[in-house]
Amino acid sequence: MENFIVSARKYRPATFDTVVGQSHITNTLKNAISNNHLAQAFLFCGPRGVGKTTCARILAKTINCQNITENTEACDQCESCISFKNGNSMNIHELDAASNNSVEDIRSLVEQVRYAPQSGKYKIYIIDEVHMLSTSAFNAFLKTLEEPPSYAIFILATTEKHKIIPTILSRCQIFDFNRIQIDDIAGHLGYIAKSEHIEAESEALHTIAQKADGALRDALSIFDQIVSFSGNNLTYRSVIDNLNILDYDYYFRITDAIIQEQIKDVLLIFDEILHKGFDGNNCINGLSEHFRNLLVCKDESTLKLLKVSESVKEKYRQQSAAASASLLMSALNIANQCDIHYKASKNQRLHVELALMKMCHIPSAIQLAQLPAETPEVKKKLIPA
């Protein structure tokens, strides 16, 4: 049986151009290499799964490449590139600071730095999760980081920049990695699906990208999980079933019922949601997000804020035209208050149902407020008993 390689490793970027969503960093590093303006110490910081360690490895490989291409990428054919690819490069050292965080570990590293490379131009030290070093280890590292030999380059990576002492920060060139955009993640997942001969719906990929919250590695792990669940046909239904996500359709149905003031329909839909195993807080938070998306659709200039597939975007456009901004703002306010007080409520189901019933009365309240002041008898008829 052939060994399975997870997508995060199989499709790990090997060049600057294949790094997803961090062009501001990769372009800067390529310019620094081509202009020979390399710093002695780099600090890569940002959330998990956005490419910090990957960029550190690509930078290390490219710096020592003997035949750098015109596009400032490693050639992947010289002795240095091949040894790096095989994992036996003598010039590139990786240290996991989470498990090597003592003063002795750093002193051992400093001792290694004293020896010049036998072949190649630089010795590169990649220290991952550098915030895990103890204070005494940081202090032991300070002098070497400030005045390293000309052949030594340090690349530090961390998810928690605030835990690094200021004296270390002042000695490094700092690069802040962004959370990767939903469209970029969905596009990369689409490329992998095509490479693996997997049929994937656009909505399914966007849902995975939203669930990943800006971390490409998380998105690839979810992708592998769903492929294991559904085989070579990745559908929106298989994604929401596997990840326990509430379908968009429920929110569209609830909003339609609110617009038509159908309390019974809203309560029945909510009951259906509860029977599927979702709690009330999950429903009310999703509904708040839905109202926000409908408000975003009111103006073409804000439509780019809607991170969904084109087919779902069209549904939002249609429902947004049927719901007034006043109704959506009032409903959003009620949903927000319901969310705030949900945990303190003794009867949480009733708490959500009451919020939904209030939303159903919003159209009548708006209509009542718009009537002229001289027709009080009409207003009395509109006020429910």
C-alpha positions, 0 to 999 in steps of 0.5 A, a space after each residue: 500500500 502506497 504511503 499517503 502524504 498529506 496535502 500540506 506537505 505534498 504541495 508545500 511551496 518550494 519557490 517564492 512564486 508558489 507561496 500563497 497570499 504573502 507577495 509583500 514578503 516574497 517580493 521584498 526577500 527576492 529584491 534583497 537577494 538580487 541587490 545583495 542587501 541581506 540582513 544578518 537576522 530575520 524575524 518572521 511573525 504571524 498566525 499559524 499556517 500562513 507560511 513562515 517556516 516555508 518562507 524561511 526554508 525557501 530563503 535559506 535554499 535560495 541564498 546558498 543556491 549556486 545558480 540563482 535564476 533571473 527570477 531570483 529563485 533557486 535552480 533546484 539543480 546545483 549541489 546545494 539545492 539537491 542536498 537541501 532537498 534531500 535533507 542533508 545540507 551542512 549549511 542549513 540548520 533548523 532548531 525547534 525552540 519549543 523543545 530546545 529552549 535552555 541556555 545549554 541549547 543556545 550555547 551549543 548553537 553559538 558554538 556551531 556558529 564559530 565554524 565557517 561553512 566548508 562549501 557554499 557562502 552562508 550558514 543559515 540557522 532557522 529557529 522555529 517557535 523562537 518565543 519559547 526560549 527562556 529569558 536566560 536563553 534569549 540573553 545568551 543569544 543576544 551578542 551572537 545575534 548582534 555581531 554574527 560572523 559574515 557567513 551566518 544568517 539567522 531566521 527566527 519564526 514565531 506566532 507570538 511576537 509580543 513574547 520576544 524581548 525588545 532587545 532581540 526585536 531591535 536586532 532583527 529585520 521584522 516581517 509580519 505575515 498576513 492571514 491568507 484571504 479566503 479567495 486565495 485559499 479557495 483558489 489554491 484548493 482548486 489547483 490541488 483538487 485539479 492536480 489530484 483529479 478531484 471534482 470540487 464545487 466552488 461553494 465547497 472550497 469557499 466553505 473550507 476556506 472560511 472555516 480555516 480562518 486565514 490559515 492555509 495549513 488548516 484549510 489543507 487538513 480540512 480538505 484532506 479530511 473531506 476527501 477521505 469522507 466523500 471520495 473524489 467528488 467534493 460537494 458543498 453538502 459533504 463539507 457542511 455535513 462533515 464540518 457540522 456547519 449550518 447550511 446557508 439555506 436555513 438563514 435565507 428561509 428564516 429571513 424570508 419568513 421574517 420579511 413575510 411576518 410568518 412567526 410559525 414558519 420561523 419557529 418551525 425552521 428553528 426547531 428543525 435546526 435544533 433537531 439537526 444538533 445545532 444549538 441556539 447560539 450557533 443559529 443566532 450568530 449565523 443569522 447575525 452574519 447573514 444580516 450583515 451580508 445582506 446589508 453589505 449587498 445593499 451597495 455595489 462598492 461593498 459587495 467585495 466584502 462578501 467572501 462567498 461563491 458567485 452562486 451564493 452571492 446572487 442569492 444574497 443580492 436577491 434577498 437584499 433587494 426584498 429586505 429594507 435596510 431598516 429591517 436588517 439593522 433592527 434584526 441585527 440589533 435584536 440578534 446581537 442582544 440575544 447573543 450577549 444574553 444567551 449564556 445567562 438565560 435559564 431557558 435558552 431555547 425560549 430566549 432565541 425564539 423570543 428574539 426571532 418573534 421580535 424580528 417578525 414584528 419589525 415590518 409592522 413596527 416600521 410600517 406603523 412608524 411611517 404612518 402620518 401622525 393624523 391617522 391614529 385610528 389606523 395605528 390602533 388597528 396595526 397595533 397587535 392585541 
